Amino acid sequence: MRMPEIRTRRDSERAMRRRALDIGATAPVVSVLRRRSKAIDVSCLGEDIVPIATEKDYVIGMLNKVRGEVDGDRNSGYLHISSLLTGCVRRIALAERFKVAPQPTMVQPSLGLVFAQGNAIHDYVKKQFCIGYKDNMYGEWTCLCGNWRTTPMVQRDIPQQKCPTCNTLPSEYAELALEDDEHGVVGSPDIILYHRGKGFLYPVEVKSIESEAFKALVRPKPDHVLQLTFYWYLLRRRDYKVANKSSILYVTKGFNYSQPYKEFMISPEEEVDRLLPYLEEAASLVTARAGGDIPPRKQCSSIDCTTAKQCPVATICFNLK
């Protein structure tokens, strides 16, 4: 006999909650603030409250006046692997031969924030490995000011000798630069793990990726596979003992309730033959830098194509054979 009473009470509570939600949705913002019977007297705070012009977006206006960062040229010496895979060695050779200064690329705020997110994610992942795997994290180590740098070693073996400049131990992880003199290239895996028992190295490439793309990812991107294969190849060229596998670690830039990582293991031995045309291009740049022939044109079909219009040596390029 009490069931109708319970239902009536529940219906009443639901109605009250609905009314409260309806009022909250339509009420002005100040109505949800706690009302006070007295106002705070600010006159006692002194005369150091300075009025300013009531401009819209006061802080954004300041940020918009800051000049964007300049992305400098990093191929004046060894050719970086990323530039070899995506750039044009003929452009580099012509610019050096005819002394055409590289055009600085201005990094605007939107792109700069994307870069900052990626760098922060890379730093976080590296830090996690440094915290949990002191016997495995292999690379060079620097002090806070960067003047004190170790030879390649695992974190556990860092000598307890402080930098004379900043008085800190070399505890900052620095990616190992893998230089190859024959082809004039250099590459730096994001992480190199050392297996102390079997004595091999395991390169890991970290890639941050937008949330929706991360969810849809079912296989590694081909250019990432090629990049990691290059790193594996450069380790072998330097006579390091390596595993027959390597990993590409994708990290989402968005919040993920379950797992923010996706790992794809590749077999570099099966991919290494794909490096041949890139190694030939790199070698042609070495030849050009020694005074030999300029590398052939491979990317631009005409001087009117999009890439050529953005190239500082396009006119020179198409006037030469």
N, C-alpha and C positions, 0 to 999 in steps of 0.2 A: 504493500500500500504506500510505501515511501518513494517509489520510483518516480511518479509524477512530480513530486516535490523536488527531487534531485535534478530532474530534467529542467524544471522551471528555474532553479537556481543557476544551473549551468548556462541556460539560455540568457539569463539576466547578466551573468558575468561576461559572456561573449558580446552581448550588446553594449555593455559598458566599455569593453576593450575597443570595439569598433568605433564607438563615439570618440574615445580618446585618440585613436589613430586619425580619424577624420579631422578632429580639431587640430592635431599636431601638423597635419599635412597642409592645412589652409592658414594656420596662424603665422603671423610675421615672426622673423627670427628672434626679435627681442622678447616675445611673449614666452619663450621657453627658458629665458634666463631667470635666475632667482632674483626676485624683487627685494630691494633693500629700502628700509624706511628712511635712511640718511644717505646723503651724497658725500663722497670723499672731498675734503677741502684741499685742493692742489696749491693754494696760495702759500701754504706752509713749506712747500718744496723748494722755494727759492725762485730766483729770476733766471736760472740757466736753462729754461725751456725755450728753444729757439724756433720761431715760426719759419716754415719753408714754403715755397710755392707748391700749391696743390696740383702737381702734375700727375697725369695718369702714367702708370708703369714707370715709376721713379727709378727703381733698380734695373729694370729691363733696359731702360734708356741708357744707363751707364754701361751695361754689358754690350749693347749694340754698337757703342762707340769704340770698343776695343778691337784692334786689328786682328784678323785671324792669324793663326799660326802658319808658318811657312814649312812645308814638307820638303826637306832638302834632298839633294841627290846623294844616293848611297852607293853608287857604282863607279866612283872615281878610281878605285883600286880593283880588288876582286869583284867579280860580277856576282851579285846576290842571286840565289836560286830563284826566289820569287820573281825577280826581274827577268831572269832567263826564261821562265815558264810563261810569262805573260807579256813581256816587253819585246823590244826590237834591238838586236845587237848592231844592226847596220846604223841605226840612229845614233847609238853611243859612239861607234867608230867614227862616223862623219863629224859629230860634234867635237870629238877630241882632235881629229885630223885638221879641221878647219877652225878650231878654237871658238866654237859657238857655245856660249855659256848656257847651261841647262836652264829652262824656264822654271822658276819656283812655282810650286803648286800651293795656292792659298787654301788652307783647311778652314772652312766656315763652321760656325757653332754647331749646326745640326750634325755634320759629319764628325766634327771634333768630339761631340758627346758619344757618338757611336764608337769611335776609336777608344774613348775613355772607358766605356763599358767593357769592351773587349779586353783592354789592358788590365782592368780590375779583376775580371774573371780569370784571366791567365795567372795573375799574381795570387789570387785566392787558391787556385788548384795547386800551384807550385808550393805555396805555404803549407797546404795540407800534407803534401808529400814530405816536406822538410820536417814537419812536426812528427809524423808517424813513421818515417822510414829513413832514419839517420844512417843506416848501413847501406842504403840503396840509392840515395839521391846523389848522382854523379855529375860533376861539373866543376867550374871554377868558382871561387868564393871571394867576395870583396868585403871590405870594411864599409862603414857608412859613407865616408867621403869618397870612396872609390880608388884611393891611391894605393891601397894594400890589396894585392890580388894573389891568390894561390895558383899553383899548377892544378891540372885536373885531378880530382880525388873525390871520395865520398865524404859526406858531411861529418861522419864520425871521426875521420882522420885529420880534420882541420887543426893545424898547429895552434897552440894557445899562446900566440904572440900578437900583441896589440899593435895597431897602426900608430906610428909616432906622431901623426898629424891629428887624428880624431880620437885616439886612445880607445878604439873599439876593435874587437876581434873580427876577422873576416867571416861573417856569418850570413851575408846576403848572397843568394844563389844567382850566378851568372851563367847564361846559356853557353855551352861549349861551341866556339866557332870552328867549323870544320873547313879548312882551306885546302884547295887542290891547285897546286902550281901548274900542272900540265894544262888544265882547262881554264885556269884563272877564275875559278868559282869559289864561293863560300856559302855555307848554310849553317843554321843553328837550330837544332831540334829544341822544342819547348822544354822537354824533360828527357833526361837519359837515366834509366834505372840500371843499377849494377847488381848482378846476381853473384854474391860472394862465393857460394858453393861451387858453381860451374864456371865462374869467371867471365860471363858474357855481359854485353851491354844490350839494353832494350830501349830504342828510341820511341818516344810518345809525342804526337803532335796534338795540341789542344786547339779546338775551334769553337768559338762562341757563335751562337746561332739564334735567330729570332724564334719566339715561342711557337708560332704556327708552323714554321718550317721544321722546327725540332720535332713536333708531333708527327709530321708527315714523313720524317726521315726513315728510310728502310735500308739504305745502303750508303756507303761513303761516297762523297763527290769525287769524280775522276781526277780533278786537278789536285785534290788533297792526297789521293793515293800516290800520284806522281811525285808530289813534294816529299812525302814521307819516304818513298822509295829512294829518292835522291839522297836524303840524309843517311839512310841505311848504306847506300853505296859509298858515300864519302867516309863513313866509319870504316868500312872494309878497306878502302883505299889507304887509310891511315893505319892499317894492320890491327885494328881492334877486333877482338873476338865478339861476334854478335849472334843473337838468336835468329832463328829462321822465320820469326814473326815480328811484327811491329803493330802498334795500335794508334788509331785515330780516335781521340776522345772528344765528342761533341757535348757542349754544355749549353743549356737553354738560358736565354737572357730573361725569360719570364719565370714567374713563380710556378713551381710544379709540386703537387701534393705528394707524389710518390718519389720518382727518381729524376734528378736534374741532369743525369749523364746518360749518354749512349756511346757504347764502345764498339768499334769495328776493327777486328784484327785482320791484317793483310799479310800476304806472303811476298815479300820484296823480290825474292829470287824469281818468281813468276812474272814480275812486272819490270825487271831491270832492263830488258831489251828495249823498252819504250823510251829509255833515256838517250839512246844513240843519236837521234837527230838533234837533240838539245846539246849534247856533248860536242857534236860537230860544229854547231853554231858558236858555242863558247870558245872552241879552239880557233875558229875563224876570227874572233875578236882578239884573241891573243896574237894571232898572225898580223892583224891590222895594226895593233899597238906596237908591234916590232918593225913597222914600216912596210908591211906586205899589203896584199890586195884588201880592199874594203869588202866586208861580207855582202853576199848577194841580197837583193830586195826580195822579201818573202811575204810581207804582210799587206802592203798597199797595192791595189790593182791600178789606181790612177791617182793623180795629184788632187783630184776632186773628192776622193773618198773621205769619210769622217775622220779617220785616224790621221791621214795626211794633213788635213786642215789644222790639226792641233799639234803638228810636228814642227819644231823650230828649224829643221834642216830639210824640209820636204822639197824645196826648190833645188837645193844642191843634189839631193838624192835622185830626182828625176832628170837632172841634167847630166848625171853620170851614167855610165853603162853598168 
